Amino acid sequence: MNNIQNTFLTSSQLTIFSIGIFLGVGLLYSPNVVIKDVGQCGWISCIVGALYPIIISTIANHVYKRYPDDDIMALSTRFLGKIIGNICNIIFVTFFIFIESAELTAMSNVFKVYTTTFLKDYQIFFTTMTVVVYVAYKGMKPLARLNEVLFYMTTVLVLIPVIALKYGSILNIMPVFDCGIKNLLKSGWDMSFLYTGAESLFLIYPFYKEKDKFMKCNLLAIGFTTFVYVLITFCTIFYLGIDISPKYLWPVLTLSDSVDIPVITSFRYIFMSLWALTIFRCLSIYHFFSSYGLSRILPKVSSQKFSIILYPVIIILSSLYGTTTMRRHYTDKIMPYYVIFNFIYIIVVTILLHLKKGDNVEKA
C-alpha cells in the first residue's frame, strides 16, 4: 500500500467520511429525481436507491477482510495484469475527477442565482479550488478531521426541512404506495446515482484498521444519508406537491424560505452558507481521491503533486458544463456508464480475488 501518511482513521472519521461522499449537490434537487416516475411516493425511492451503496459496502467489506492492506487499484493490477489493470484504474480515477468537476459547476450555478450574482464562474472556481486543493494536499488524516468539524457544524441542515411540514398539506403525499413496482425500481435506479461515491470505500479501507467495525461504520453512514434524503424528499413533496416541485431547479432551497426568524431577513442565506460547507467537504474528498488514485497509477509522482496538477484541470472541466440544465444533461448521460463500469470492475476483481487467480495472471 502506498500510504501518504503513517496514520489511520477512527470509526467516527470513517463514518463521517462516507457521509461526506454521499451528500453533495444532489441534495438540493433529489426530490425532482424521483417525482418524475413515482410522484408522491418519491420518498420510498430514496430507500430503494440505498441498496446500491449497501451492495458496494458489502463487497468492500469482503475484500477488506481478505486484503486489508491492498486497495482496489493494487488488486486490479495483481489480478487483471498491469496493462488491463491500469487501464481500468485510470477509468476508475476519472470517475472521481468527473464527479468533482460536476459538483463544482453545480455549486457555482447555485451561488450565482441565489447569493453571489455579481461573481463570474471562474472567480468561484478559483476561490473554491484554492482551498479544496490545500485541504486535499494535507492528506487523509487532516481531511478526516476537517470532515468531522464541518459535519457537526452542518447537521442543523437536517432539521430545517421539518419546519416546512407546518405549512404543507398531507394531501400532497396521498395516496401512498400507489406507484407500482416497475416505476419504483426505475425511480430507485435514478436515485442510486445520488449515492455514487461508495466506490471510494475500496480506496479508504487500507487507512482503517478495525475490521470488525468497518461494515458497521458504512451502514451508519448509509442509514444517515438515506434518512436525510427521505426526510428532504418527503418534506419537499409535503410542502410543494408533485406539480410545483419540478418547476424549481433546486426545490429543497424553498424549504429554507419556510423558516421565519424575526431578527433574520432571509434564512436562505444561512442555509446556503451551511450548504456551501457541505459541498466544500464533498469537493475536498473527491479531490483527494482523484490525486491519490493517480499517484497509485504513477507512483513516482506523489499525491500532493497530483493535487496541484489537477487544480487547473478541474477548473477547465468545470467551465465546460455550462448552465444547470446542461450540466444535468451531461451528468445524466455519463453517470450511468460510470456506475455500470465501476460495478463490473469491482465485481470482476472480487471474483478473481475469491478464486485466487492473481498469481497466474501476473506470471502470464
N, C-alpha and C positions, 0 to 999 in steps of 0.2 A: 504494500500500500504506500502511496506517495503522500504521506501526511504533510500538511502545510505547517501544522503546529503539533507539538507533543502534548496534546490536551484532548479531553473528551467532554461530550455533552452530558448534562444531568437529565433525568427523566422529565423534569419540568421544561427544560430548554428544548428537548426533542419534541414534546407535545406542542409547545408554542411555535416552534419552527414549522411544524406541519400545518398548523392553523394559518400561519402567515402565508404559506404557499397557496392554500385553498381560497382565501378571502381576498380577492382582487377587485378590479374594476367591474367585473360581472355582478358584483353585489348590488350595483345601482340599477341594473336593468333585468335582473334574474326573473322577476315576475312575468315580463313580456316573453321570455324564452319559453315558458310553459303554458301561458294563457292561450297561445295560438292553436294548440292542439287539444287541450283538455279544459279550457275555460276556468270555471270557478274551482275545479279540482286540482289546480296547478300546484298547490302546496304538497299534494301527495306525490307528485312527480319529483319533488326535491328529495324525498326519501328513496324513491326508486333509483334516482341518479347516483345516490351514495353507494350503490352496490359496486360501482367501478373502483373507487378508492379502497373499498373493503377487500375486493379481489386482489388488487395490486399490493396492498399491505400484507395480505396473507402469503402471497408469493414471496414478497421481500423478506418476511419473517422466516420462511422456509430456507431461502438462500442464505440469509444471515446466520442461521444456526449451523449450516454446513461449511460456509466460508466466511467467517466473521471479519477477516482482515482484508478480503478482496472485494472491491466494489464491482458493479456490473460491467464496467469497462475493462477491467483486468480479466474477468471471467470470459468476456466476449472474445478477446484475443486468444485466450487459452483454449476455448472450445470451438471457435469458428476459424481459428488461424489468424495470423497478423493482418493479412490483406483484407479478407472479408470482415473480420472483427473490427478493424479500424474504420472501414467504410461505414459499418453500422454505428460505430461510436461517433463518427462525425455527424451523421444524421441525427443521432440522439442528442448531441450537444446543440445542434442548430435549433432543436425544439425549444430549448431554454432561451436562446437568443431571440427566436421568433416571438415567444410569449412576452419577453421583456420589452421589446420594441413596440409591440401592440399595446401593452399596458401603459407605456409612457405616452403614446399617442392619445389613448383614451383619456388619461389624466389631463393632458393639455387641452383636449376638446372640452372637457367638463369645466375646467377652470376659466377658459376663455368665454364661456357662456354665462357662468354664474358669479364669478368673483373678479378675475383679472382680465377683463375685456380689453384693457389697454396694452396687454403684452402680446408679442408675436410667439409663434410656435418655437422658434429657435431659442428665444430667451428662456422659455420654460424648460426646454430640453437641456440647455447647457447648465442652468441653475440646478435643476434636479439631479442630473447625471454627475455633476461635480461631487455632490455629497454622497450619492449612491456608490460611485467608484471608490471614494475614500473609505467608506464603510466596508465594502467588499474586499478592498486591498488589505485591510487589517486582519482578515482571516475568519475562520469558523467561530472560534470562541467569542471574540468581541462582537461579532454579528449576532450570535445567540443571546448574549447579554443584552444587547440593544433591543432585540426582539422581545425579550421579557419586559423591559421597561415600557416599550411602546404598546405592548399588548394590554398591560394593566391601565395604561393611560386612555386607551380607546375602547375599553369594554362597555363604556356608557352608551356606545352606538347601538348595542343590543337592546337597550331599554327604550330608546327613542320610538321605534315603531309601535310599541304598546300604547303610547299616548294617542295614536291615531284611532284606536278602537273606540274611543269615546265619541268620535264623530262619524263613524261608519254605519253601515246597515247590515244586519245579519242576512238580509235577502240577497246581498251580493255574493254570498258563498253557498247559496242554495240552488239546486239540490246537490247534496253531497253524494259522491260515488256514482255519478251519472255520466261517466266519460267513456267507458268501455276499456277493456284490457288492451286492445291493439293501440288505441290512442295514448293510453297511459304509458305503455312501453316505448312508443315513439317519443313522447314528451320526456320520459326518463332518459332516453338516449341523448336528446338535445341537452338536457340538464347535466349529464355526466361530463360534458365539455368544461363546465364551470368548476369541476372537481379535478381537472387535469393539473398535474404538478406532483401527484402522488408518486410518479416515477422517480422523483428525486430521492425517495427513500433508499433506492439502490446505490446512491452515492453518499447518503448520510450514515448508514449503519456502521461503517468502519470507525466513525467518530463516537460511537456509543458502545459501551461495554457491559451492559446489563441485559443479557439475552432473555431472561425470564420476564422482563418488563417492556420489551420492545413492542410487542403486539398491543399490550395494554395502552401504551402511550399513543399509538396510532389510532386505536379505537376511540380513545378520549378525544383526540383531535378531530376525527371524522364525526363523532357524535356532536361535538360542539358546533362544528361547521354546518352540519345538517340542521341542527336546531336553529341556527341563525338564518339559514336560507328558508326553512319552513316558516319561521316567525315573520320574516320580512315579506315573503310571498303572500302569506295568509293576511297580514295586516294591510298590504297594498290592495289586494282584492277586496277586502272588507271595507276599506276606506274609499277606493276609487271605483271599484267594479271592473268587470272584464271588458267593458266597452270603452271606458275612459282611459284606463291604464296604458293600452297600446298607443295612445295618441301622444304620450310623453316618451322622449328618448331615454330619460332616466327617471322612471316613475317613483323610485324609492326616495328621491330628493323631495318629493311633495309631502312625504310623511313628516319631514322636519318642519314644514310650514304649520303643522297642527300643534306644535309646541308653542304655547303662549306664556311668555315670562314678561311681566310688566316693565322691568328695567332693561330688557333687551329688545331692540327694534326688530331684528330678524334673527331667529335661531339658526337659520340656514347657514350663516357664515361660521358659526361654531361647529355645526355638523360637518361642513366642508373642511374645516381645519383638522378635525379629528380623523375624517376620512382620508385626508392627504397623508397623515402619519401612517395609516394602514397601507396605503399604496406605496409609500416610501419604503416600508418594511418589505413589502412584496417584491419591489424592484431590486432592492439590495440582495435579497435571497437569490433571485434569478440571475443577477449579475455575478454573484459569487459562483454559482453552479456553472454558468457559462465559462467563466475564467478557469475554474478548477477542472472542468471537463476537458477543455483544450490543453491544459497542462498535462493531463493524463495521456493525451494523444501524442503531444510533443514534450516529453519530459525535460528536455534541455531548456525550455522556456518556462519560467515559474508562473504560478497562478497570479502573482502580483503584477508581473509584466503584462500578462494577457488582460488583466483587469483594466490596465491603462490603454492597451491596444484596442480593446473593444469600445472604449469611450466614443471615438468618432463613428465607429461602425454602427452602434446602436442609434446614435443621433441621425445618421443618414437614413437608416432603415425606417426610423420613426417618421421622418419627414415625407416618406413615400405613401403612407396610408391615406392621407387626406382627411376628409370630413368624417364625422361619426358613422354615417350610413355607409360610406365607402370602406371604412376600417372594418365594420362588422361584416360587410360583404366579403372582403378578403379573408378574414378570420374564419367565417362560416365555411368558406370553400377549402381553406388549407387545413384547419384544425382536424377534421375527420381523418385525413390521411396520416397526420402525425400520431393521432390516437391509435389507429389501426397498426401502424408500423411499430410504435412503442410496445404495444401489447404482444404482437407477434415476436418481436425482438426479445422481449423478456421471457416469453413462453419457451422459445427455442433454446435460449441459453439455460433456462431452468431444466428443461428436459435433458439436454446434453449433460448438464451438471449431475442430474439424478442418475443418468446412465454411466457416468464417469468415462466419457469418451474423449476427454480433453487431451490425454497423453498421446493417443493415436493420431488425433488431428494435428497436434504440434509436430510430431515426428514426420507426418506426411508433408 
